[in-house]
Amino acid sequence: MKRAKFLFLLLITFSVGFLLGVAGGATKDRSVEDDYRYFRLFADVLKVVKENYVENVSTKDLIYGALSGMMRSLDPFSAFFTPEQYREFKEETEGEFGGVGIEISMEKGRPIVVSPIEGTPAYKAGIKPGDIIIEINGEDTSNMMLTDVVQKIRGKPGTKVTLTIIRKGVDKPIKFELERSLIKIESVRWTKIDDVGYIRLIQFNDGVGDQMEKAIKSLLSQNIKGFILDLRNDPGGLLTEAINVAELFIPEGKLIVYTKSRDGEISKYFSKRKPIVPEDMPLVVLINKGSASASEIVTGALQDYKRAIIVGEKSYGKASVQNVMPLEDGSAIKLTVAYYYTPLGRLIHKKGITPDVQVNMDEKEEERLQEAIRQRRMQGDHQKIILLPELDPQLRKAIEIIQKRQAIRRAA
């Protein structure tokens, strides 16, 4: 009992000290007195739980749980990371982690697949954007936080995890037994289609700008006549890398993206270098419902400046900016601090980017394409990229647009 009272007094002292430190920044519609009252309520509940819960619980676990709930109440993209979760998060942004290879978000209290990452177990098994995960190893996901979902799906390479999903247009839930592997994300892949340069950008992790520059220079040295930048199922990543990629195509000094915080503070990001792709070289960008975040920043800028023709389906619509803030015990919070806007001031959050040329792919077309790629792999085709324009109407349209632009240039 004495220990619990000491903890209670300690927390009240902390709360008062915290309030004194932030009182000057309190919002206009909430007084310092109200803040103090709710800190006291928190301390009261902590004290009651510590003294009366049926089992002993540590203060750390209670505080961590409270912080997780606090971040969860804000939006699907804010989160609290324990020290272990924060280490895993950093591994992911550096491009290597253990799991099945899916980017997920939360929608109506359930984890939803934003995009499977190309070449991973989830991608090969046929998991698709929009799949709703209702169970992980038989455990209902309805009350899980996003960080818990991620932690349960990840694991030691070679172990298995079963995901039960609901898919639009399918009457019954589908079960996928996936074997976890070490996910090494090779974010940029490129090849030629006749005289068209094709670049597939899988995720905007650290170093992608440099990899993109290498790919572009390699293709330019092969005398290509136009570029296709494939951002389909690219879930995004680092804002800095989105800017690094965009400025490879956009003239120096042009605005690429700007962010606006809740108090109206604006941060603008401009291209700081000359583009390496000639301004008159045709460029087509492919997007779909799995294209999100950083991939939408690049797409939005290229569309606003009419630097590229956007082909495919409407993108996901994530235009919020998260800052990761490490804490003193090795934990961290990921907090939504602003929305981003395209150069022309478009806020695409929850709206997505509408392509210039709409080309849809239905479920059967996608399944035929992926099955054909799998068959090629099984037959020993070890190319990093297998392109089948005859089964991919979006890619086929992109090639057609580039070829028409080439013909116009030749005629001129």
C-alpha positions as CSV (number, residue, x, y, z in Angstrom):
1,M,0.0,0.0,0.0
2,K,2.8,2.4,0.9
3,R,4.5,1.8,-2.5
4,A,1.2,2.4,-4.3
5,K,0.7,5.7,-2.5
6,F,4.3,6.7,-3.3
7,L,3.6,6.0,-6.9
8,F,0.4,8.0,-6.8
9,L,2.2,11.0,-5.3
10,L,5.1,10.7,-7.7
11,L,2.7,10.7,-10.7
12,I,0.8,13.8,-9.3
13,T,4.1,15.6,-8.9
14,F,5.1,14.7,-12.4
15,S,1.7,15.8,-13.7
16,V,2.0,19.2,-12.0
17,G,5.5,19.7,-13.3
18,F,4.4,18.7,-16.8
19,L,1.5,21.1,-16.7
20,L,3.8,24.0,-15.5
21,G,6.0,23.2,-18.5
22,V,3.3,23.2,-21.1
23,A,0.7,25.6,-19.7
24,G,1.8,28.3,-22.1
25,G,1.0,26.1,-25.1
26,A,-2.4,24.9,-23.9
27,T,-5.2,25.2,-26.4
28,K,-7.6,28.1,-26.1
29,D,-10.6,25.9,-25.5
30,R,-9.1,23.9,-22.6
31,S,-7.8,25.5,-19.4
32,V,-4.9,24.4,-17.4
33,E,-7.3,23.4,-14.7
34,D,-9.1,21.0,-17.0
35,D,-5.7,19.4,-17.9
36,Y,-4.8,19.0,-14.3
37,R,-8.2,17.4,-13.5
38,Y,-7.6,14.7,-16.2
39,F,-4.1,14.1,-15.1
40,R,-5.4,13.5,-11.6
41,L,-8.0,11.2,-13.0
42,F,-5.3,9.2,-14.7
43,A,-3.3,9.0,-11.5
44,D,-6.4,7.9,-9.6
45,V,-7.1,5.0,-12.0
46,L,-3.4,3.9,-11.9
47,K,-3.5,3.8,-8.1
48,V,-6.7,1.8,-8.1
49,V,-5.4,-0.7,-10.6
50,K,-2.1,-1.2,-8.8
51,E,-3.9,-1.8,-5.5
52,N,-6.9,-3.9,-6.6
53,Y,-6.3,-5.7,-9.8
54,V,-6.5,-9.5,-9.4
55,E,-2.8,-9.9,-10.4
56,N,0.3,-7.9,-9.9
57,V,1.0,-5.6,-12.8
58,S,4.0,-3.4,-13.4
59,T,3.8,0.4,-13.7
60,K,5.7,0.2,-16.9
61,D,3.1,-2.1,-18.5
62,L,0.2,0.1,-17.4
63,I,1.9,3.3,-18.7
64,Y,2.8,1.6,-22.0
65,G,-0.8,0.4,-22.4
66,A,-2.1,3.9,-21.6
67,L,0.3,5.5,-24.2
68,S,-0.7,2.9,-26.8
69,G,-4.4,3.7,-26.2
70,M,-3.7,7.4,-26.4
71,M,-2.0,7.2,-29.8
72,R,-4.6,4.7,-31.1
73,S,-7.4,7.2,-30.3
74,L,-5.9,9.8,-32.7
75,D,-5.7,8.1,-36.2
76,P,-4.6,4.9,-37.8
77,F,-1.1,6.2,-38.5
78,S,-0.1,7.5,-35.0
79,A,1.4,4.8,-32.7
80,F,3.4,4.1,-29.5
81,F,6.4,1.8,-29.9
82,T,7.9,-0.1,-27.0
83,P,11.7,-0.3,-27.2
84,E,11.4,-3.6,-29.0
85,Q,8.8,-2.4,-31.5
86,Y,10.9,0.7,-32.2
87,R,13.9,-1.4,-33.0
88,E,11.7,-3.4,-35.5
89,F,10.3,-0.2,-37.0
90,K,13.8,1.2,-37.7
91,E,14.8,-2.1,-39.3
92,E,11.8,-1.8,-41.6
93,T,12.7,1.7,-42.8
94,E,16.2,0.6,-43.4
95,G,14.9,-2.0,-45.8
96,E,15.2,-5.4,-44.0
97,F,13.0,-7.2,-41.5
98,G,11.5,-10.5,-40.7
99,G,7.8,-11.1,-41.7
100,V,5.5,-11.7,-44.6
101,G,5.8,-8.5,-46.6
102,I,2.6,-6.4,-46.3
103,E,2.0,-2.8,-45.6
104,I,-1.1,-2.4,-43.4
105,S,-3.3,0.3,-42.0
106,M,-6.4,0.4,-39.8
107,E,-9.9,0.9,-41.1
108,K,-13.1,0.8,-39.0
109,G,-11.2,-1.0,-36.3
110,R,-9.7,-3.7,-38.5
111,P,-6.3,-4.0,-40.1
112,I,-6.5,-3.6,-43.9
113,V,-3.8,-4.4,-46.5
114,V,-2.5,-1.2,-48.2
115,S,-0.2,-3.2,-50.4
116,P,1.8,-6.5,-50.5
117,I,5.5,-5.8,-51.1
118,E,6.6,-7.3,-54.4
119,G,8.5,-10.6,-54.2
120,T,7.5,-11.3,-50.5
121,P,5.6,-14.3,-49.2
122,A,2.3,-12.3,-49.0
123,Y,2.7,-11.1,-52.6
124,K,3.5,-14.6,-53.9
125,A,0.5,-16.1,-52.0
126,G,-1.9,-13.6,-53.6
127,I,-2.8,-11.2,-50.8
128,K,-4.1,-8.0,-52.3
129,P,-4.7,-4.3,-51.5
130,G,-8.0,-3.9,-49.6
131,D,-7.9,-7.3,-48.0
132,I,-9.2,-7.0,-44.4
133,I,-7.4,-9.2,-41.9
134,I,-10.0,-10.5,-39.4
135,E,-7.8,-13.1,-37.7
136,I,-4.1,-13.8,-37.0
137,N,-3.4,-17.4,-36.1
138,G,-7.1,-17.7,-35.2
139,E,-7.0,-14.6,-32.9
140,D,-9.7,-11.9,-33.7
141,T,-8.1,-8.6,-34.7
142,S,-11.1,-6.4,-33.9
143,N,-9.6,-5.1,-30.6
144,M,-5.9,-5.0,-31.7
145,M,-3.8,-1.9,-32.1
146,L,-1.8,-1.5,-35.3
147,T,1.5,-2.1,-33.6
148,D,0.1,-5.3,-32.1
149,V,-1.0,-6.5,-35.5
150,V,2.4,-5.9,-36.9
151,Q,4.1,-7.6,-34.0
152,K,1.9,-10.7,-34.3
153,I,2.5,-11.0,-38.1
154,R,6.2,-10.7,-37.9
155,G,8.5,-13.4,-36.5
156,K,11.5,-15.5,-37.0
157,P,12.2,-16.5,-40.6
158,G,11.0,-20.0,-41.3
159,T,8.1,-19.9,-38.9
160,K,4.5,-19.7,-40.1
161,V,1.6,-17.4,-39.5
162,T,-2.0,-17.8,-40.7
163,L,-4.0,-14.8,-41.8
164,T,-7.7,-15.0,-42.3
165,I,-9.0,-12.2,-44.6
166,I,-12.2,-10.9,-46.0
167,R,-12.0,-9.8,-49.7
168,K,-14.5,-7.7,-51.5
169,G,-16.5,-9.8,-53.9
170,V,-15.7,-13.1,-52.1
171,D,-18.5,-14.6,-50.0
172,K,-16.4,-16.5,-47.5
173,P,-13.2,-15.6,-45.5
174,I,-10.0,-16.8,-47.1
175,K,-7.1,-18.3,-45.0
176,F,-3.5,-17.8,-46.0
177,E,-0.7,-19.9,-44.2
178,L,2.4,-17.9,-44.8
179,E,6.0,-18.8,-44.0
180,R,7.9,-15.8,-42.7
181,S,11.1,-14.8,-44.3
182,L,13.8,-12.2,-44.0
183,I,12.3,-9.4,-46.0
184,K,15.0,-7.7,-47.9
185,I,13.4,-4.9,-50.0
186,E,15.2,-4.2,-53.2
187,S,13.3,-1.1,-53.8
188,V,14.2,-0.2,-57.3
189,R,14.3,-2.5,-60.3
190,W,14.6,-1.6,-64.0
191,T,14.6,-3.0,-67.5
192,K,13.8,-2.1,-71.1
193,I,10.7,-2.8,-73.1
194,D,11.9,-2.2,-76.7
195,D,13.1,1.4,-76.5
196,V,11.1,2.3,-73.4
197,G,12.8,2.4,-70.0
198,Y,10.8,0.7,-67.2
199,I,11.4,1.4,-63.5
200,R,9.6,-0.4,-60.7
201,L,9.8,1.5,-57.4
202,I,8.6,-0.9,-54.6
203,Q,9.0,1.3,-51.5
204,F,10.5,4.6,-50.5
205,N,13.0,3.4,-47.9
206,D,16.4,4.9,-47.2
207,G,18.6,5.4,-50.2
208,V,15.8,5.1,-52.9
209,G,16.8,8.4,-54.5
210,D,20.3,7.2,-55.2
211,Q,19.0,3.9,-56.5
212,M,16.6,5.7,-58.8
213,E,19.3,7.9,-60.2
214,K,21.4,4.8,-60.9
215,A,18.5,3.2,-62.7
216,I,17.7,6.3,-64.8
217,K,21.4,6.8,-65.9
218,S,21.7,3.1,-66.8
219,L,18.6,3.3,-69.0
220,L,19.6,6.6,-70.6
221,S,22.9,5.1,-71.6
222,Q,20.9,2.5,-73.6
223,N,19.3,5.2,-75.7
224,I,15.7,4.8,-74.5
225,K,13.0,7.1,-75.8
226,G,10.7,7.4,-72.8
227,F,10.2,6.2,-69.2
228,I,7.5,4.3,-67.4
229,L,7.6,4.7,-63.6
230,D,5.6,2.0,-61.9
231,L,4.3,3.0,-58.5
232,R,1.5,0.4,-58.3
233,N,1.2,-1.2,-54.9
234,D,4.0,1.1,-53.5
235,P,2.9,1.9,-49.9
236,G,5.2,4.9,-49.6
237,G,7.9,5.5,-47.0
238,L,10.2,8.4,-46.3
239,L,9.2,12.0,-47.2
240,T,12.8,12.9,-47.9
241,E,13.1,10.0,-50.4
242,A,9.9,11.1,-52.2
243,I,11.5,14.5,-52.7
244,N,14.8,12.9,-53.8
245,V,12.9,10.9,-56.4
246,A,10.7,13.8,-57.7
247,E,13.6,16.1,-58.3
248,L,15.1,13.7,-60.8
249,F,12.2,14.7,-63.1
250,I,11.1,18.2,-61.9
251,P,13.1,21.4,-62.8
252,E,15.3,22.9,-60.2
253,G,13.6,25.4,-57.9
254,K,10.1,24.0,-58.4
255,L,7.9,23.2,-55.4
256,I,7.5,19.5,-54.9
257,V,5.2,19.3,-51.9
258,Y,4.3,21.4,-48.8
259,T,3.0,20.4,-45.4
260,K,0.6,22.3,-43.2
261,S,0.3,21.8,-39.4
262,R,-2.8,22.4,-37.3
263,D,-1.7,25.9,-36.5
264,G,-1.2,26.7,-40.1
265,E,2.6,26.4,-40.1
266,I,3.7,25.6,-43.7
267,S,6.9,23.8,-44.7
268,K,7.8,23.9,-48.4
269,Y,10.1,21.4,-50.2
270,F,11.7,22.5,-53.5
271,S,13.7,20.7,-56.0
272,K,17.4,21.6,-55.3
273,R,19.0,20.1,-58.4
274,K,18.6,19.9,-62.2
275,P,16.6,16.9,-63.3
276,I,18.6,14.1,-65.0
277,V,15.7,13.1,-67.3
278,P,15.3,15.4,-70.3
279,E,12.2,17.6,-69.9
280,D,10.9,16.6,-73.4
281,M,11.3,12.9,-72.8
282,P,7.9,11.2,-72.4
283,L,7.1,9.9,-68.9
284,V,4.2,7.7,-67.8
285,V,3.5,6.9,-64.1
286,L,1.4,3.8,-63.2
287,I,-0.7,3.9,-60.0
288,N,-3.4,1.9,-58.4
289,K,-5.3,1.6,-55.1
290,G,-2.1,0.3,-53.4
291,S,-0.1,3.4,-54.2
292,A,0.1,5.5,-51.1
293,S,1.9,8.2,-49.1
294,A,5.3,9.0,-50.7
295,S,4.3,7.5,-54.0
296,E,1.3,9.9,-54.1
297,I,3.7,12.8,-53.3
298,V,5.7,12.0,-56.4
299,T,2.7,11.3,-58.5
300,G,0.9,14.5,-57.4
301,A,3.9,16.7,-58.2
302,L,4.4,15.2,-61.7
303,Q,0.7,15.5,-62.4
304,D,0.5,19.1,-61.3
305,Y,3.4,20.2,-63.5
306,K,2.1,18.0,-66.4
307,R,5.5,16.4,-66.4
308,A,4.0,12.9,-66.7
309,I,0.8,11.2,-67.8
310,I,-0.7,9.3,-64.9
311,V,-2.3,5.9,-65.9
312,G,-4.2,3.3,-63.8
313,E,-6.6,3.5,-60.9
314,K,-7.2,6.0,-58.2
315,S,-4.5,5.9,-55.5
316,Y,-5.0,5.1,-51.8
317,G,-5.2,8.6,-50.4
318,K,-2.8,9.0,-47.5
319,A,-1.6,12.5,-47.2
320,S,-0.7,12.8,-43.5
321,V,2.8,13.3,-42.2
322,Q,4.1,11.4,-39.2
323,N,7.1,12.3,-37.1
324,V,8.9,9.6,-35.1
325,M,10.0,10.9,-31.7
326,P,12.3,8.7,-29.6
327,L,11.7,8.7,-25.8
328,E,14.3,8.4,-23.0
329,D,13.7,4.7,-22.3
330,G,14.2,3.5,-25.9
331,S,10.5,3.7,-26.7
332,A,9.1,6.1,-29.3
333,I,5.9,7.7,-30.6
334,K,4.9,8.1,-34.2
335,L,2.6,11.1,-34.4
336,T,0.7,12.7,-37.2
337,V,1.8,16.3,-37.2
338,A,0.7,17.7,-40.6
339,Y,-1.0,17.1,-43.9
340,Y,0.8,17.4,-47.2
341,Y,-0.4,19.2,-50.3
342,T,0.6,18.9,-53.9
343,P,2.2,21.9,-55.6
344,L,-1.2,23.2,-56.7
345,G,-2.6,22.9,-53.2
346,R,-4.5,19.7,-53.5
347,L,-5.2,17.8,-50.3
348,I,-5.6,14.2,-51.4
349,H,-6.1,12.7,-47.9
350,K,-8.8,10.0,-48.0
351,K,-9.4,11.1,-51.7
352,G,-6.5,9.7,-53.6
353,I,-5.1,10.9,-57.0
354,T,-7.3,10.4,-60.0
355,P,-5.2,9.2,-63.0
356,D,-5.2,11.2,-66.3
357,V,-6.0,7.9,-68.1
358,Q,-8.2,5.5,-66.1
359,V,-7.4,1.9,-66.8
360,N,-9.0,-0.6,-64.3
361,M,-7.9,-4.1,-63.7
362,D,-10.6,-6.4,-62.3
363,E,-9.9,-9.3,-59.9
364,K,-9.7,-11.9,-62.7
365,E,-7.2,-9.9,-64.7
366,E,-5.0,-9.4,-61.7
367,E,-5.1,-13.1,-60.9
368,R,-4.3,-14.2,-64.5
369,L,-1.3,-11.8,-64.5
370,Q,0.1,-13.0,-61.2
371,E,-0.5,-16.6,-62.0
372,A,1.4,-16.2,-65.3
373,I,4.3,-14.5,-63.5
374,R,4.4,-17.4,-61.0
375,Q,4.4,-19.9,-63.8
376,R,7.3,-18.2,-65.5
377,R,9.2,-18.3,-62.2
378,M,8.5,-22.0,-61.8
379,Q,9.8,-22.6,-65.3
380,G,13.2,-21.0,-64.3
381,D,12.8,-17.4,-65.4
382,H,15.0,-15.6,-62.9
383,Q,14.7,-12.1,-64.2
384,K,14.2,-9.5,-61.5
385,I,11.3,-8.2,-63.4
386,I,8.8,-10.2,-65.5
387,L,6.7,-8.0,-67.6
388,L,3.7,-9.3,-69.5
389,P,2.0,-6.4,-71.3
390,E,-0.4,-8.8,-73.1
391,L,-1.9,-9.6,-69.6
392,D,-1.4,-6.2,-68.0
393,P,-3.7,-3.5,-69.6
394,Q,-2.3,-0.7,-67.5
395,L,1.3,-1.4,-68.6
396,R,0.0,-1.9,-72.2
397,K,-1.6,1.5,-72.1
398,A,1.6,3.1,-70.8
399,I,3.6,1.7,-73.6
400,E,1.0,2.8,-76.1
401,I,1.1,6.4,-74.8
402,I,4.9,6.5,-74.9
403,Q,5.0,5.2,-78.5
404,K,2.4,7.8,-79.6
405,R,4.5,10.6,-78.0
406,Q,7.5,9.3,-79.8
407,A,5.7,9.3,-83.1
408,I,4.6,12.9,-82.5
409,R,8.2,13.9,-81.8
410,R,9.5,12.3,-84.9
411,A,6.8,13.9,-87.0
412,A,7.7,17.3,-85.6
